[in-house]
Amino acid sequence: MAAPTDPGAPPPAEPAAASLEAATEATRSLHGLSAELTARLPQLLEAMRSVGTGLELHTTLDRICETAAELTDAKYAAIGVVAEDGNGLSDFVYSGVDEETARRIGRLPDGHKGLLGALIHDPVTVRLANLADDPRSCGFPANHPPMHTFLGLPIRVQGEIFGNLYLTEKHGGGEFNDDDLNMVRVLATEAGIAIGNARLYEAAKQRERWIDGSVAVTTALLSGGDADDALQVVAEQSRHLSDSAAGIVMLPAEEGGMEIVAVDSDGPSAALGVIVPSESEVISELLEGQAVFVDDAATDPRMLTGLAQDYGPSMMLPLQSGGRVLGTLVMTRARGERPFSEAERTLATQFASQAALALVSADAQRDRERLAVLEDRDRIARDLHDLVIQRLFATGMMLETAQRRSVVPEVQAGVGKAVDELDTTIQEIRTAIFALQQGPAEAPSGLRTKVLREINMAAVPLGFKPSHRFLGPVDTVVGELTGKHLIAALREALSNAFRHAEADRIDVVVDATVLLPDGRQGVRLTVADDGVGIKEGGRRSGLKNLQKRAESLGGASWHGAGLGGDGTTVVWQAPH
């Protein structure tokens, strides 16, 4: 179905000839009928006008129900929207039942049984004096209002069955007559046209939202900010656009399988950092570049982790580019929620492809930035070696010559002390040169060394090296998962300080002797600066990401005043 040229504009109505033909066919049976029906024609025309106004689909369905009930003097009206697979109802819109009654009744009809189910598979007009007399009827649930008289007929949109219109309980206790039937037929035809236009408009608006979401993701990934922050934006946008309970991003793990690196949901999630093993059939399909759609994640035998127990319909889409799988985007709804439509699946797949391209571009951009940093580090190391050390060495030789020529003991002692200080400075500069020339892959794997590496890497853009302090056996007591999240938290905090704080001093403390509020042993990371502090109204997704990381491990994260009362102090802690 073609979308309007301008997604924001109302879609074009059906061609005039087609609308006229449909209306003529529907009203052909009105000729020669009773004076009562003739008197009700103005009401019918007003009903047709009312149904044709507006473009929002659910509002249009509500209006059709209310208009049909008013037109036929029925107490209750409903529209059952047939599911895409033709098995059951995907939506049920009703009029005449108040909220309290609807709450007591509970679950809406699903169209899998009874008369409503029969009309899905055999969409014909049905008129009954008493619903209970029809052999296909299966009765009503508890607290349901009594219904006897019934009129049901299909609603077609562009020749295809969209759903069925149901009317019950004609006021006064009478039955629905031929006049009612003919008028509702005309209304159903006009309803089909209105629903078709509303669906076109809704599809155009939906595509527009997904395009806007793709732009937001691309901007976040290419902004040059923290990679974890950008992946969190991908999770947030995918959840919002797909109307899901959670949006999740997974990346390939070093030990195989996929690791959950970003989660967006209503509350704290224990999924962050979880690795789904490669033995999972779903992971195998995703790593091969195949999309996986699940009707109910909680009961699907392919789901190996306990994280799926709260979720129902799910889409798992590979983030791939050039035949290489970069990761996976997961969108999942709560149990009992409606399944994802074909249109939603198509739009989500296109969104995942765009996100994958943005990931590739962001990786390339980060590689260029990393290369520029390494080249700058090499230049600084060469300058330190070729210029600074040589000048310090020459200065030391000049001082040694002056020391030998001096006859004053105090001068000789002072010059000797200065020469010793120069020698110590030269050794420190050579150590710094070695650190600058050391590549990331050459660093040992201990947590202490990883922290120092992050501090040294941050020193280049900051223009100074943050101070650091370790308390307790950091390398031996902190587990691998907690250590990995701590390094990510340190990187986030240092990145925020560089980009926003305008600080001249940063202190980093890693304390592995902390006793958490629940009595467990833990590790605490504290990053304090003397910058400008957190601005009001500024983006705080980085701080939220720190909090989610900590909460996923059973810890916590918060921020407060910085060094000397200025700046910011970020605290992150979690169990060992």
N, C-alpha and C positions, 0 to 999 in steps of 0.2 A: 504494500500500500504506500503510495508516494506521499512524502511529507510536503507541507506547504513550503514555498520558497523562503518565506520569512518565518522562522520558528516562533517568533513572538506575536505574529499576527494570526487572527482567526483563520482556520482552514476554509477553503472554498466549499460551498454546499454542493450537493450532487447536481449534475447538469439539469437544467430546467425541464428538458423533455422527459428525463427519467423520473423526476419527482412528479410531474404531471401524470405520467403513465401509471405510476404506483397509486397516486391518489384517485385517479379515475377508476382503476381496477377495484380499489377498496370501497369506493362509494357507489359502484354500479348497482349493488343490491339495495341501495336506499330508495331507488326510484319506485314509486307506486305504493310505498308503505304507509303506515298509519299516520293520522293527524298528530298523534302524540309524539311520534318520532320527528315529524316535520317541525313541531314546536320546539323540540330539543336541539335542532340544528345550530342555532346561534351558540348554545352552550358547547356543542361539539367544536365549532370553529374557534371559540375562545380557548377551549382545551388544547386544540392543535397549536394555536399561537403560543400558549404558555409552555407547552412541551418543547417547542423549537427555540426557546430563548436560553442563553447560557451555553457554556462550552465545557465546564468541569464535569467529568463523567459521573462521579458519584452523586453530585447535585442534580444532574439530569435524571438519574434513576430515581432519586427521591421525588422529584417533581412528577415523573410519569406515574409513580404509585399513587401520590396524592390526587392527581388529576383523574386517573382511572376510577378511584374510589368515589370521587365526587360526581363523576359523569354517570356512574351506574348506581349511585346511592348505596354503595357497599360500605360496611363497617371496617373491613380489613382489606389491604392490598399488599402484594409483595412481588418482587422480581427475583427469580433464581437465575444467576449467571452461570452458564454451563462452562465447566473447566475446559482447558485447551485440549486435553486428551479425550474429551467427551465422556469421562467417567466421573459423575458427581458434579457438585456445584463449587465454583471457586469464590462466589460471593452471594449474599442473600440480603436484599434491601427490602425493608418492610415499612408499612404505614398503618397506624391505628392501634398499635400495641405500645403502651407507655413504658418508660424506662424501668420502673420497679417490677412490672410484670415480666418484661424481657429478662431482667436479672434473675427472677425466680425460676423462669423456664430454663435458663442456662444456655447450653450450646445451641447454635443455630443449625437448621437442617443442612445436611451434607449431600442430599440427593442420591444416596446409595441404596435407598429402599423406599417402599411405599408408593403412593401416587406420584409424588414429585419425581422420584427416580424413574417411574414408568414414562412420564412425559419427556424426560431427557432422551430416552432411547426411541420413543415414538411421539415426536412433537406434533400433536394434533389438537384440535379444539375439543375440550371436554366441558360439559355442562351437567351438573348434578343437583338434584333436589336435596340429597342428604349424603354427605361425604362417607358416612359409615356404611352405606349400602354398597359402595364400590368394592369389589373383591381385592383390588390392588391397595386399598387403604390399610395402613398398619396402626392407626390410632394416633393419639397425641401424647406428648410427655406430660409429666406432672406439672401442675400449675398453669397449663395452657388454657386460654379462654375457649369456650365451646364454639365450634364452627360447624355449620350444617350445609347451607347452600354454597355452591362452588361454581366458578367459571374460570377456566384456564385456557390460554392459547399461546402459541409460540411468537416470539419476537425475532424477526429476521433482519440482519444487517448485510446489505449488498448480497442478498440471496443465501447467506449462511445463517444457521441458527445461532443466535446470541444467547438466548435464554427463554424463559417462560414467564408470562404475566399471570398471577393468580389473584382472584377476587373471591371473597367469602362474606357470608352473612349480610344479605341484602336487608336494609332497614324495613321494618314492618313485617318481617317474616315471610315475605313473598319469594318466589324463585326468579332467577335471572331469565328474562325473556328474549325474544328474537331482536327486539329493538336494542336492548343492552348489548347483545352479541355483535350486531352490525356496527354500532357506534364504537365499541372497543376494538373491532377489527381496523376501523379507520385510524383510531388512536395508535394502535400497534404499528401500523405502517409509518405514521409520522414519527413514532418513537424510534423506529429503526433508522430513519434518516438522521434524527437528532443524535442518537447514540453513535452512528457512524462518524458524524462530524466531531463529536466529543472525543472519540477514540483517536481520530486524526490529530486533534489539537493536543491531547494528552501525550501522544507519542512524540510529537514535535517538541513539547516542553521537556519531556523526559530526555530526549537526545540532547537538548540544549543544556540540561543540568549535567549530564555526563561529560559533555565537551568542556564545560566550565571546570568540572572536577579534574579533567585531564590537564587543563592549563595550570591549575593550582599545583598539581603534583609535579609537572615539568618545571615550574618556577621554583618549587621547593628543592628539587633535586639539583638544579643548576645554579642555585643561589650561592654555592660555595660554603654553605654552613656545615654543621655537623651531619654526618651521614645517618646516624641514628635518628636525629630529629627529622630528617627528610623522609626516612622510611615510616616514621610515625605519622607523618602527613598522608602518606599513601594509605595506611591503615584507616585513618580517620575519614578520608574522602570515600574510600570503598564502602565503609560501613554506612555512611550517610547516604550515598547515592543509591545503594541497593536496599535501603530500609532494613538493615540487618541488626541482629543483636550484638555482633562482634565483627570487626575487621582485623585480619591477621596477615602479617608478612613473614614468610619463612625463607631462609637462605641456606644453601648447602653447608653442612657441618664438616669440619676437618676429618672427623672420625667416621664419616658416612651418614646418610640420612639427611634430615633437614632440621635446622634450629629455628625456633620461633624468636624473632628479633624485634618485633613490634606488634603491639596489641592495642586495640581501641574498643572498650566496652563500658558499660555503665559503672561498674565498680572495679576494684583492684583484681587483677587476674594473676593466677598462679601459673599461667602458661608461659610467661616470658622466660626465655632461657631454656625451655624444655626442648629436648632433641627427639624427634620422631624417627625411629630407626629405619634403616634401608630395607629391613625385612617386610615392612608394611607394603601391601599390594598397592595402596593408593600412592605412596611415595615413589614406588617403582614406575608407575604410570606417569606421574608428574615429571620425574627425571627424564622420561622418554619424550616429554613434550606434549603429553595428552591431557586434556581437560577432564576433570572428574566432577560429576554431579551426583549428589546423594540426596535421596528423599527424606531420610531420617538418620542423622549421624549417630544418635544414641543407640540405635538397634542394628546399624550396618556392621556386619562381621569383619569388614576390612579395616575398621577403625581400631587401632591397637592401644591407644592411650585412653585414660579415664577422662580426659578433657572433653570428649565428645558427648558425655552423658547428659549434658544440659541443652544440647542443640538438636535441631531438626533439619529442615532443608538447608543444604550447603552447596556452595560452588567453590571448587579448588582449581585455580587457573594458573598454568605455568607462565612465569615471566621469562620469555625467551626471545633471543635476537640472533640472527645469523646461524640458526641451528643449535645455539648454546643456551641451556637452561640456566638462568641467573638466580632464580628463586621461585617462590609460589605466593600467589595472592589468594587468601581464603575469605569468603563472605558467608556467614552462617546465621540463620534465624533461630529463634527459640522453638522449642518443641510445640507442635500444634499450630504453628503459623503457616500461612499459605506458602505453597512451593513457588520457586522462581519461574516466571513466565519465559517463553521463548525469546521475547523481546528483551527481557532483562538479562538473559544469558548472553545474547548477542552483544548488547551494549557493554556488559561486564568484560567480555572477551576482548572487545576493541579497547576498552580502558586498560586492561592488563597489557595489551600489546604496546600501547602508548607509554605506559609506565616502564616497560622493559626498555624501550628506546631511550627514555629519559635516564634510566639507570646506566645504560651503556655510555651515554654522553657524559653523565656525571662522573663515571669511573675514569673516562678519558681525561676529563677536566682535572680531576684529583691527581691523576698520574702526571699531568703537565705541571700542576702546582707542586707536587712532591719533587719532581725533577728540578724545578726552579729552586726549591729550598735546598736540595742536595748540592746543586751547582753553587748556590750562594755559600753553603757551608764549606765547600771545597775552596772557594775563593778566599773566604775568611781564614781558613786554615793555612793557605799558602801565604797570605799577607802576614799572618802572625809569625810564620816560620821564617819567611824571607826578609821581612822588614823589622818587626818588633823584636824578635829574639836576637837578630844580628845587632840591632842598635843597643839593646840591653847588654849584650855580650861585650860590645865595643866600649860601652860606658863602664862596665865592670873592669875592663883592662886599664882604662884611663885612671880609675880610682885606685887600682892596685899600684900603678906607677906613682901616683901622688902619695900613697901610703908609704912606699919605700923611701921617697925623697924627704918626707916630713921628719923632723927631729923632735916634735912635740908628742909625748906619749898619748895625751888625750885625743889629739887629732888622729893619730894612728889607730887608736881603739875605735873612734867614731867611724872612720873610713872603712875599717875592717868589718864593722857591724853592717854598714851600708852594702858592702860587697856581698856579705852573707845573705842579706835580704834580696838582693838582685838575683843571686843563685836560686833562692827559694822561689822567687817570682818566675824565673825561667822554667823551673820544673813544673810549676802550676800551669803555665801557658802550654807547655808540651803535653801535659795531661788533657787540657782542653782541646788541643789540636787532635789528639788521639780520639777523643769523644766525638768531635765534629766529623772525623773521617770514618767513624764506625758506622756501618750500614745497619738498618733495622734487623736484618736476618742474622747478624752476628751477635746480637744481644742474648745473654743467657735467659733462661725461662723463669727464674725465681720472681716472686711477686715484688720483692724489694727492687730488683733490677728493672722490672717493668715500670714501676713507679718512677724510678730515676730516669728511665728512657723518656717517659711522657714529659717529665719536667724539663729535660734537656731539649726535647723537640719544641716545647712551648717557649723556651728561652729565645729562639730565633725571631719569631714574630713579635714577642713582647719587648725585646731589646734588653732584657735583663733576666737573670736566672732566679726563679722562685726558691726561697729557702725551704728545707725539708727536715723532718724529724720522724724517726720510727720508734715506737714503743712496743716492747714485747717481741716474741718470736714470730715475726710476720711471715717468714717463708715456710714455717713448719706447721702452724696451726690453722691458717686460713685455707679453706678448701678451694678446689679449682673453679667451681661455679661462682662462689662468692667473690673470689679474686678476679674473675673475668668481669663481673658486674662492677666491682670497685674500680678497675682500670677504666671502664667505660664511663663511670661517674666522674672520675678524675679528669678524663679527657673533656667531658662536657663542661665541668666547672672551669677548667683552664681556658677552654674556648670562649665561654661566656665572659670571663675576665678580660681576655684579649679584645673581644669584639665590642663590649659594652662598658667595662668598668673604668677605662682610662687610668689604670692603677700604676703606681710606682713601686709597689711592694706587694708580694704575695707569699703567704706562709702555708705550707702543706704539712699536715700531720697525719700519720697512719698509726692508729693505736689498736693493737691486737689484744689488749688486756681489759677491754670494756665488758661490764656486766649489764646486759640489756634489762629493760623493765620487767620482762617475764622470767628473769633469773638465768637465762642462757648466756653463755660466753659469746662474745661477738667482736667484731672489728669496726672501728669508726674512722671515717675519712673526714678531715676538716680542711677546707680551703678558704682562707681569709684574705681579703685585699683591702687596700686603703683608697679605693676608687670613689666613684660618684654615687654608688648605690644603685638599687633597682628603681627605674623610673616608673611613675604611675601610668598605667594603661599600656605598658610595654608587653611584648609577646613573652609568655612564660611557659611555652611548651617544653623548653629544656628542663626547667625545674620540675614540671609535671612528669617528664620522662624519668628524672632521677627518683622521684617519689614512687613511680610505678615499679622501677627496678628494685628498689628497696622492699616495697610491700610484697612483691612476688616471692621474695626470699624470707618473708616474715619480719622484716626490719622497718625502718622509717627514714625519712629525709625531711629536712626543714632548713630555713635560712633566717638570718638575723643580722644585727649590726656588725660591721667589719672592724678592722684595726683602728684603734684610737677613736672609736665611735663613728667613723666614716666607713664608706664602702659596704661590703657584704661578706658575711660568713655563711658558707654552705656546709651543712653537716649531713653526712650519709652514713648509715650504719646498718649492719645485718649480722645474723648469726654466722659463726665460723663455717 
